[in-house]
Amino acid sequence: MSFASREKAILSQWEVGVGMVAGGGPMARLPRLIGRNRALEVLLGSDDIRGEQAEAYGYVNRSLPDAELDGFVDALATRIASFDKWAISNTKRLVNTSLPPDVEIAEGWDTCIKSIGRPATQSRFKTLFAEGFHKPGDVEDRLGYYLGRLGR
């Protein structure tokens, strides 16, 4: 399960914007989660996704006002924790059968690792790091905007 703040959440699959293939399974997982067309938009578009859009796409269960987020998650976790552990674990086990097999994730990871060393990727990374990538500030807060400027 995943929940997001309407005011603060910024989700991103930014890798294509720097010339990489994303690792960790998004090509196998996102189409199952949000549909093929939206997965292509998220992965290829490399743009920021705010909480409300993430909820509308099915990327997160819900987006809530930031002031309500922790209370909602705590209440849900407490509720679930009060239920029978056998029923919880077997429900999770059976739901997990719909997840992509490891082989689908492994191919994406291998391609991701290969893409990191590409000259085009290294050049885009260099530009992003010079502008402040991976540091608190505007590039991190508006990564999608900065990625959109790289190829121009």
Secondary structure as UniProt FT lines:
FT   STRAND          3..5
FT   TURN            6..8
FT   STRAND          10..11
FT   HELIX           15..18
FT   HELIX           26..34
FT   HELIX           36..45
FT   STRAND          49..50
FT   HELIX           51..57
FT   STRAND          62..64
FT   HELIX           66..81
FT   HELIX           85..95
FT   HELIX           96..98
FT   HELIX           102..116
FT   HELIX           119..131
FT   TURN            132..134
FT   TURN            136..137
FT   HELIX           138..141
FT   HELIX           143..150
//
